[in-house]
């Protein structure tokens, strides 16, 4: 039966028919529709396009900011409440505006979305309705889609007849599961409403106690036939209220991943009439505003594509003189009172803090001594003591499952029992932090913690210093190493100083040591402040025992070009720093994660500095300010990003996500063109990004739209007497990000340990165990995909043997793909000795062959594009195997066994690829890739007129060597399947690397891989030939000097030169000869000195 249903679902694809050939919506010509849903690219989703095709004029809005003046301009409002708002409460003005809109004659179609939707009922109360925070489940009438995301559905035919909205509706399928993305919820309405549909008698609802804690549930309001959809006239207008998940019914209408289960197709045996119901609802609602003169009034502003708008800075009119904050709020984190293990009451500690001039304090009561009653008392004391001028925050000092200790503070409820260990002494489910609103939370005393800094997740604070009862416990070299690392991977935690104090005397001492500051003159509500800035806002905080930071921000540090690769004026940004101290400030260091980027020695008690830097790659900047007394301040991070491709950590700090503004035939849009997922703490598979619009093939809200088909790159080694990790353990990894730029994303994992048991970033952790014998490291470079490009990752790995071993086997890559008819059930293997293709059905099969450059193995077709591997070298063996229901692809090292010596490193590399969405069900795209990208013969492009450097290779990468720190030549026009990736060897990571288009007069600052000293960039060869220079525009005879470049690509190159060493530096600065003949300039720089030098470019 499963295959029959799958075949039914995929039949349109197999026949080449569109999945969305549905009946048109009712005529909406002349009507204005406001869609209140806060997902990016909203106006291009199929649901909105359908509204436009029906004649409606559509705009996007926010429910939380709705006013009557805005509402009255529209006839219909469709809201996915309350996805667009994270307000502490629904604003009364928007609630009143929505009610008045309906009363005056407007039509309202109201969906509920479970993200940030706690305040939905405030909008529904005037209409006599609510939508309980519950999920509808009905396994007895259920069906799980075997394709896509395996969503579970339930069916109901309990539909009210004789209502315009249900005309022609016999029944429908609806998502029925606990997971937050696909929940349907009940509707509770007064007798003024007509319930249009309920669940079947076996359906029931369950209360979900947390945003991401689906396992923490209990029976809900309805034990049978929960109401699902209701409608009512209200005043001169009307409202239709639906608890059915909007993921498929609105946000994801007609996406192939859903197979139209809810909208029309059902499970293959029972049709679903929800599309008819939805169309009827729009038609019924439209009748009311057509009769009302009060709505649809006024002139609509033109609809703008938010992704098409560039952000430009007039660099000649910058005002760098003002500080956003003059007296940052100073606080102490770590107060213990008599409510746990302290010696003073919370009231006494608060009184002492105020007397000391502190502007805020955070209690961190020992959890082992707390009770829910004591916790509520502490919350009440802190609330009573807090004003706009002083804030007291309640909090805990607790241990996780490993014994690593954390502080958490802010107002949050006592968690459910399942969050705790059995003895109630520890928090063992770290994901609970999401459920309390991501209040400040972070480890302390990391020097002695079982977990390492690179294992951290579910946190937003990082300890720079820990003091326990007056004694500093941290090795600050270790904490700063950790802080540089977590900033470098874009965790972006706030820095904090933890001072565990137990009485007023200790608090007095703590107030004179390193304190934690926020960049606001009055603390106000710090719980809300930290929640608002928990996501890339740590620049608003710093720690210090001396210097006071009054400004740490940037101008133009988010490069937003509207999708243009080259836009003059966006190739640079400015970082500002202002600080004061009682003693002269002698040293300011600006770090990019682990890398010292700039250093100045102002020797002034008050400083105001600015750094002009090129937009060459994504950076996470923070500053360390030291005065003459040795006192220092450490700031939070500034996230420097290029919106053509940027990487960020999910709010839980458990995995990475990637996004970008891309451009296709219809204009700019948001998508995820590079590897969207790198997992924290534990080794995991990879998947390539894609250049399509999010809503073309993938559902929203899935970490940037990652593909469900992952590629496993964890090596499986066969070595006598060695196991990488036990079978009942979880392999650990250290996450690093060597580079991210508009051209691509390079991520790296080091497999250095394992964790006993099954653990991950979101659940109970265990103490890591170091792996000894073989060190595994791999890096994966994902080229930024254009619209309609395949997703391509260059995987480069290494195995380092710590002792002599016999390597009998090594599997380096595999895909295990569950198949259905027409979904991943075809395969192809192409090597010199084996060329096979077929369908995975019937008896088990296997084919293998030794690979050469251009050999590949692939599984296809798929809604998400084919998946497989392409070889760059020989020395590998490819295997395809499978049977009905699955296909396997393996890459193994050939020519084994082999005796490995102690200290020997074995390196490997190949390409992992996901094909294009909508590609043909054959290997034509794969053949085109290997032939045009130089993997089988010469590439489709040529390199001529080489003036400097040389071409070292053309297999996928254009590998270039440099002469005089650069390459100069011409790359021809070519219709390549992806942007041409290029690497230039011999670059200095301390100097700006860039490529200049010498004919078009463009310059593109680009990234350097510090591990290999290779500059990296890509070319769009479809654009035409490129006569280019790629290298260092300005060079010096001292490699330690920092050189930052800005240019207009036409008349000048400006070099900002910085001596970051402790000794004077004399150097000769030169313009690269490929850019013109300009006199060299001699400089002598004192330690920490920075100076600008300008060179003229050739005409």
C-alpha positions, 0 to 999 in steps of 0.5 A: 500500500505504501508504494501505491500511495507514493506512486499516486503522489509522484505520478504528476512528476513522472508524467511531467505534470505540474503539482499545482494545477488546481482550480483558480481562486474566486475573482478578487479583481479590484480588492486589496489584500493585506497579508500579515505574516513575517516570512521573507520573500512572502510576496513571491510565495505561491499563495500570494501569487495566486491571490494576484492572479485572481486580480487582488492587489497584495501588500505585506504588513505586520499584525503587531503594528497594524493601525486603523489608518492602514487597515482601512486601505484593504478589503481583506486581511490574511494573517498568520498570527503571530509570526511577525511579532515578538512583542511582550504583549499584543499592542492594544492599538493593533487589536483595536484596529483589527476588530474595527476593520472587521466591524466596518466591513472587512474580511479576515482569514485568520491562521495560527502559527506556533512561533511567537504566537502566545498572544494570538488570543488577544486578537481573537477575544473581541470576536469571542474566540480563542485558539488554545496552545494545543496540538490536534492528534488523531492516529486512528484516522492518520496517514504519514506521507512517505515522501518529503518530510514524512508529515503525519496527517489526519482526516475528517469528514465532520464538515458542516453543510449549508454554509458558503465556506463548506460548499462542495467540501466532503472532507479534508486531511490536515497536519496532525503532529506535535512538532511545532512546524506542523501543528494544527490546533483547536479553535474555541468559539462562542455561540455566535460562531458557526463551527465549520469542521471538527476532528473525528471522534477519535481526535483529541488535543494535547497541551504543549508545555514549551516551544521546542519541548514536544515531549512535554505534553498532557491531555488538552481541552478536547478529548473528542472531535476538536473544532478546527475551523469556524466562521462568523459575520461580525458587524458589517464584515466577517471572519474565518478562523482556522486552526489548520497548520498554515505551513502547507495551507498558506505559507507552503501552498503547492510546494512539491515537498508536501505533495498537496496532501492537505490542499487536494490530493489526500492520501491517494484513497481519500481526496482532500477538499481544503483547497475548495474550502480555502477558495470558498472562504476567500469568496465569502469574505470578499462579499462583505467589503464589496458592500462597505464604503468604510474599507478599501479606502485611500491610496496604497503605497507602491509595493517594494521588494525589500531585497532589491533595496541596497544600503549605501553610505555617503562616506564623505559625510560620516559623523564619528563624534557621537557616542550612543552611550555616555554612562554604561550600566554597571552590574554584578552577576552572581549574587547568592542569598539566604534563599539558597546558600548565601548569608544575606537576604536578597533585600540586603544584597539589593540595598548594598548594590544600590549603595555601591552605585551598581545599576543592576545585579543578577542573583544566581541562587544555587539550584540545589537549594532552591524550590519553586516557592523560593524562586517565586519569592526571589522573582517578587523581590527583584520585581519590587526592587527594579526601576528604570534606574536599577534592575535586579534580576532573579537567577540560578547557578546550576549544573548540567548532566556533565557537571559543567556549571552555568548561570542563568538570570532573568524572569522565567517560570520554573521548568517542568520536572522532565527538565531535571535529573531524577534527583532534581539536582541538575538540568539535563535537557538544555533545550529548556532554555528555549522555553524560557525565552532565551534569557541570559545563560552561560557557563562559568569557571570553564577552566575546570568544566567537563565541557570544552568551550567548543562544546557549548550550545543553548547559551548566550553569555561567555565568562571572561573571568570567574571569581568565587568568594573573592578568588579568581578561578579562571585561567584567562588565557584559556577563557580568551582562547575560548572567547576568540573561538566562539566569536569566530564561529559566530556564536556571538555571546555576550561577555560576562564576569561572574562574581559568586558573592554570598554577603554584602562584604563580598559584594563590595569587593566584587563591585571593585573588580571586573563587572559586566556592562550594557551599553545603555545609560539606564538599565531598564528591563534587562530581561527584555534587553538581553532577549532582544539582543541575544541574537547578534547583539553582543556588541551592546555589552562588555566586561571591564575592571577599568576602561569604560566603553561608550561606543562599539559599533560599525557603519556599513558592516552589513553589505546589502547590495540588492543582489548586485555583485558589484556596487560602488561604495559597498566594498568597505565599512567602518568600525568605531570605538570610544572608551575612557579610563582613569589611567591612559589607555595603552593598547587596543586590540581588534580581533576577528575571532581568533585572529588579531586584525588591528592594534593601536597604542593611543596612550590617552585616557579618552580615545575615539578610534575608527577603522576602515576595512574592506568587505572581503569576508565575513568577520566577527570583531571584538575589542580588548582595551588595556590601560596603563594599570593593566586593567582591561575591557573586553567587548561583545562582537560586531558581525560583519556580513555580506548579504550575498552569502552569510553564515550565522548560528541558529539562536540555540547555538547548536547549528549553523544556517546560511542565507543570501540575497539572490537574483533570478528572472523575477528579481532579488529574493532570499535563499540559502546558497551555501551549506546550511548546516554545520552541527555543534559538538557532534559530527554530522552529515552535510548538504549543499545549499541551493540558489532557488527561491525558498518557496520553490521546492522547500518548506519554510522554517527549516533552518534556512531550507536545508535539504532532507538528503544529507551526505555522510562524510565521517570516515569509517576506518578499518584498522586492527585494534582501533575504533574511532568511537564505540558503537554506543557513543556519539562522535564529537567534533570541533566546529571552525569556519576558516572563511565565509564570503560572497563567493562561498563558505568553508567550514571545518570539523575536527573529530577529536573526541566522543561522548558516551551515550547518544547526545547532541547539542539539544539534549543531555550531554556527557563528558567527552573522551579524547580520541587517540590513534587517528586524528580526522579533519575535513573541510567543506567548501560550498560555492555560492550557488546562483539561481538554478545552479546545482549545489557543489561542495569541495570536500578536503580531508585528512587522516593523521596517524599518531602511531604505526597502523595497518589501514585495511579500509577507509570509507570516506563518503556515503549516501543512504537514500530511502527511495520511493517510485520516482524519488531517488530510485534511479542510480548511475555509476560511471568509471573507466571499468564500470558504467551502469545505470538503473532503478533500485527495485527488486533483488539487491544489486551492487556495482563498483569501479576504480575512479579517475577524475570525472568519475561519478555516482549519483542517485536521482531524480528528486524533488530536491535535486539529485545527490552524489559524488564526483571524483577529482583524482584517482586512488578511490573506488566508487560503489553503488548498491541497493534494492527496493526502498533504498540506494547506497553510494560509497567512496572508499580509498583504493589500493588498500591495505597499507601500512601507515607510519607514526606521524603520517598524514593521508589526504583526500578530496572529491566533490559532493553535489546536489543537482538542480531542482527540476532537473531532468530524470537523467545524468545530463547535468552531471555529464555537463558538469564534468565536461565543462568544469575540466574534470574530463578533458579541458574546461569550457573556458580558457586562460590567456594573456597571462602577465603574472603568475601561472595556471596550476590546475583546472579540475573544477578549481582554477588553481593559480600561482602568483608572481609578485603577490598576484596573478594577471591574465584573461579568463574567457567567457563560458557557460559553466554550470556554477560560478568558476571557483579560483584559488591563488596560492602564496597569499599573506592573510595579513594583507587584503586579497582582492581581484580587479576586473581591469576592463569593467573597472570593478574591484572585489575584496575577497577572502584568504584561507589562513590555513593554506595561504590561498586567496579564494574568489569566484567568477561568473563566466556567463557575464563575458571574458574577465581580464583580471588581476587577483592578489594583493593590491599593495604589498610590503617587505614585512609580512607582519604588517597589517594592510587593509585596502579600499579603492574605487577601482578606477583612480586610486588604491588606499592602503591602511598600514598597521604595526601590530608588533611590540617593536618599531617597523620600517617597511617599503610599501608597493603598488602591485605592478599589475595595477600600475607603475607607482613609486614605492613608499617607505614607512616607519611605524611605531608599535601600534601605529596605523597610517594611510598611504594612497597609490594612483591607479593606471588610467 
